[in-house]
């Protein structure tokens, strides 16, 4: 984890603390995305923020980015329609799922 990713995760904690203040929470999410736009935890935080606030159109790009990152980590096609059962070991987890 580089310095930007660590700062981004710290900023996301501010979003959690500002749950009752959606504007402050969104500002924290946007700041975290600016610091670490390709970090899985930051993208997941952004997705959750928009999804749980029923802002599905804004959640969708983050969900798509998460799927691309996951596919790259598994070394499979980023288009799920091109993934086959033999492309990776889908029966076990290297890390606990989130």
Secondary structure, DSSP 8 states (H G I E B T S, - for coil): --HHHHHHHHHHHHHHHTTT-HHHHHHHHHHHHHH-TT-HHHHHHHHHHHHHTT-HHHHHHHHHHHHHHHHHHHTS-SSGGG--GGGS-TTS-SS---
